[in-house]
Amino acid sequence: MAGALAHSLSRLFRLSPQAKARMAENDSHPWSTYVLLEQLGESGPLRAGVLAKTVRVDPSRVSRMIADLTKHGFVVRQPDPHDGRASALALTPAGEKQYRELRRRRDEFFASVVADWPLRDRKKLVALLDRFMADFMASVTNARPHSTESPQLKMESA
């Protein structure tokens, strides 16, 4: 079972760039910066270092992504309310609009993928993916796993 899961996830990861390209059709803005728009849209203003750590992207790459977002008018630097010497990044109204548009395209794309699935299957997929991602993130970050079952037991009982 672990091999089948790994194989399916490998296929998903390989197709991910094509899915992103499809979601970003007719958009001159790189899809890769969406992760920053999403994080700032969900959390509010953040320092660049905190943003990089939160999205798990190298700080030098985040700096280039921030420069691109700033150039397009999606992000602005503002004084950090907790430390006046530092600045925080925040979405501009144009950035909020772009974030909502990218999110709409993403949601429509995934809705089209599972459009023929029964509602109960779609709900089960979401629940299982949420559970998998919690355990996956815990394993990647060396944190305590979300589930109490051993990984071997999980794969055998599936």
C-alpha positions as CSV (number, residue, x, y, z in Angstrom):
1,M,0.0,0.0,0.0
2,A,2.8,2.4,0.8
3,G,4.3,1.9,-2.7
4,A,0.9,2.5,-4.3
5,L,0.5,5.7,-2.4
6,A,4.0,6.8,-3.2
7,H,3.4,6.1,-6.9
8,S,0.1,8.0,-7.0
9,L,1.6,11.0,-5.2
10,S,4.6,11.0,-7.5
11,R,2.3,11.1,-10.5
12,L,0.4,14.0,-8.8
13,F,3.6,15.9,-8.2
14,R,4.7,15.4,-11.8
15,L,1.4,16.8,-13.1
16,S,1.3,19.7,-10.7
17,P,3.2,22.2,-13.0
18,Q,0.7,21.4,-15.8
19,A,-2.2,22.0,-13.4
20,K,-0.8,25.3,-12.2
21,A,-0.2,26.4,-15.8
22,R,-3.8,25.6,-16.7
23,M,-5.1,27.5,-13.6
24,A,-2.9,30.5,-14.6
25,E,-3.9,30.6,-18.3
26,N,-4.0,34.1,-19.7
27,D,-2.3,35.5,-16.6
28,S,1.0,37.3,-17.0
29,H,1.7,36.9,-13.3
30,P,3.7,33.7,-12.2
31,W,1.6,31.2,-10.4
32,S,4.5,30.5,-8.0
33,T,3.9,33.7,-6.2
34,Y,0.3,32.6,-5.4
35,V,1.6,30.9,-2.3
36,L,2.7,34.3,-0.9
37,L,-0.6,35.9,-1.9
38,E,-2.5,33.0,-0.3
39,Q,-0.5,33.3,3.0
40,L,-0.9,37.0,3.2
41,G,-4.5,36.8,2.3
42,E,-5.1,34.3,5.1
43,S,-2.9,35.6,7.8
44,G,-2.6,39.3,7.2
45,P,0.6,41.3,7.2
46,L,3.9,39.4,7.9
47,R,7.6,40.2,7.9
48,A,9.5,38.7,4.9
49,G,11.4,36.3,7.1
50,V,8.3,35.0,8.8
51,L,6.6,34.7,5.4
52,A,9.5,32.7,4.0
53,K,9.5,30.4,7.0
54,T,5.7,30.0,7.0
55,V,5.5,29.0,3.3
56,R,8.7,27.0,3.6
57,V,10.5,28.7,0.7
58,D,14.1,29.9,0.8
59,P,14.3,33.5,1.9
60,S,16.3,34.6,-1.2
61,R,13.6,33.2,-3.5
62,V,10.9,34.8,-1.4
63,S,12.7,38.2,-1.8
64,R,12.5,37.8,-5.6
65,M,8.8,36.8,-5.4
66,I,8.1,39.8,-3.1
67,A,9.8,42.1,-5.6
68,D,7.6,40.7,-8.4
69,L,4.5,41.1,-6.3
70,T,5.5,44.7,-5.3
71,K,6.3,45.6,-8.9
72,H,2.8,44.4,-10.0
73,G,1.2,46.4,-7.1
74,F,-0.1,43.4,-5.2
75,V,2.0,43.8,-2.1
76,V,3.2,46.8,-0.1
77,R,5.6,47.2,2.8
78,Q,4.2,48.9,5.9
79,P,5.5,49.5,9.4
80,D,5.4,46.4,11.6
81,P,2.8,47.2,14.3
82,H,4.9,45.2,16.8
83,D,8.3,46.7,15.9
84,G,8.4,50.1,14.3
85,R,12.0,49.4,13.1
86,A,10.8,46.6,10.8
87,S,8.4,46.4,8.0
88,A,5.6,43.9,7.3
89,L,4.2,42.9,3.9
90,A,0.6,43.3,3.3
91,L,-1.7,42.8,0.3
92,T,-2.9,45.9,-1.5
93,P,-6.5,46.1,-2.8
94,A,-5.2,44.9,-6.1
95,G,-3.4,42.0,-4.3
96,E,-6.5,41.0,-2.5
97,K,-8.4,41.0,-5.8
98,Q,-5.6,38.9,-7.5
99,Y,-5.7,36.5,-4.5
100,R,-9.5,36.1,-4.8
101,E,-9.2,35.5,-8.6
102,L,-6.5,32.9,-8.3
103,R,-8.4,31.2,-5.5
104,R,-11.5,31.2,-7.7
105,R,-9.6,29.6,-10.6
106,R,-8.1,27.0,-8.3
107,D,-11.4,26.1,-6.9
108,E,-13.1,25.9,-10.3
109,F,-10.3,23.7,-11.6
110,F,-10.5,21.2,-8.8
111,A,-14.3,21.2,-8.8
112,S,-14.1,20.2,-12.5
113,V,-11.8,17.3,-11.7
114,V,-14.3,15.7,-9.3
115,A,-17.5,17.1,-10.8
116,D,-18.8,13.6,-11.6
117,W,-18.0,12.2,-8.1
118,P,-20.8,11.6,-5.6
119,L,-20.8,14.3,-2.9
120,R,-20.0,11.6,-0.2
121,D,-16.8,10.7,-2.1
122,R,-15.7,14.3,-2.4
123,K,-16.2,14.8,1.3
124,K,-14.3,11.6,2.1
125,L,-11.4,12.7,-0.1
126,V,-11.2,16.1,1.6
127,A,-11.3,14.5,5.1
128,L,-8.6,11.9,4.1
129,L,-6.4,14.5,2.5
130,D,-6.6,16.7,5.5
131,R,-5.7,13.8,7.7
132,F,-2.8,12.8,5.4
133,M,-1.5,16.3,5.2
134,A,-1.5,16.7,9.0
135,D,0.5,13.5,9.3
136,F,2.7,14.3,6.3
137,M,3.6,17.8,7.7
138,A,4.3,16.3,11.1
139,S,6.7,13.7,9.5
140,V,8.4,16.3,7.4
141,T,8.9,18.7,10.4
142,N,9.8,15.9,12.8
143,A,6.8,16.9,14.9
144,R,4.6,14.4,16.7
145,P,2.3,12.7,14.1
146,H,-1.4,13.7,14.2
147,S,-2.7,10.2,14.2
148,T,-2.1,7.6,16.9
149,E,-1.8,4.6,14.6
150,S,1.6,3.5,13.5
151,P,2.5,4.2,9.8
152,Q,2.8,0.5,9.1
153,L,-0.6,-0.2,10.7
154,K,-2.2,2.6,8.7
155,M,-1.0,1.2,5.4
156,E,-2.0,-2.4,6.2
157,S,-5.5,-1.5,7.4
158,A,-6.4,0.5,4.4
